[in-house]
Amino acid sequence: MKKLFALGMAAMMALSLAACGGAGSSSAASTTDPASSEAATAETSGTAASGKKWVIATDTVFKPFEYTDASGNFVGIDVDIVAAIAEDQGFEYELKSLGWDGAIAACQSGQADGMIAGASITDERKESGWMFSDGYYTATQTMTVAENSDITGFEDLAGKTVAIKIGTQGAAYAESLKDEYGFQTQSFEDSPTMYQAVLGGQCVACFEDTPIMQASIKDGGLALKVLENTANEGGDYGFAIFSENSQELLDMFNAGLANIKANGTYDQILAKYLG
């Protein structure tokens, strides 16, 4: 190189070419450049070909899947799974904490490309336009009462009011039982408000996803208890899109999920939050 630089004009040309090569190397590291994404795809299967920065909506409080920790950081199983999959697949994203209803609305209006919020995969949702990934967690739904409650099962709910969270499988489970056991339901927009309704005596019980309820009781010191023998068969949570325009994102989620399960990252994430 010293000899080249000593050759006057040849040195200037070599320097110019070197500068071009440096710019190309910098672009290759950026997932927002379509050309660089294609190059990365050749090295790592599943890397985003579009170079798009995807907007992913989620709930605000659905512990341990998404919540704000004591340091003010937004954390949780869903948060870590998206981060791990994005790293594996080489795409950029922005995670927006909008609440359950807000996340759905954002996806349906095109303001978000996908949603991860502990959403159970159901035929009803598929028929209404949800397009799901492979399942990433299997959860049951169960009934919870105040710690000092004398309610021991569904039979004790007759004539009483039960709290449910709008649009959830816990709500669907409660609705499927209310006629048989003679209770009423009252809807709430988020889990903490629903729990307070039970703690305050406004409702005698609530229906919630079992891991969410167990984590909330343990970490929040809530005077609630999950009743044994009240869980349903459960089902899988899935990442969801609402438009074929986001099919690439869904495909990358599935590919990345398979990879992080195979390399142990998935198990590490669950252990971090569930023990």
Buried (B, 14 or more C-beta within 10 A) or exposed (E): EEEEEEEEEEBEEBEEEEEEEEEEEEEBEEBBBEEBBBBBBEEEEBBBBBBBEBBBBBBBBBBBBBBBEEEEEEBBBBBBBBBBBBEBBBBBBEBBBBBBEBBBBBBBEEEBBBBBBBBBBBEEBEEEEBBBBBBBBEBBBBBBBBEEBEBEEBEBBEEBBBBBBEBBBBBBBBEEBBEEBEBEBEEBBBBBEBBBBBBEEEBBBBBBBBBBBBBBBEEEEBEBBBBEEBBBEBBBBBBBBBEEEBEBBBBBBBBBBBBBEEEEBBEEBBEEBEE
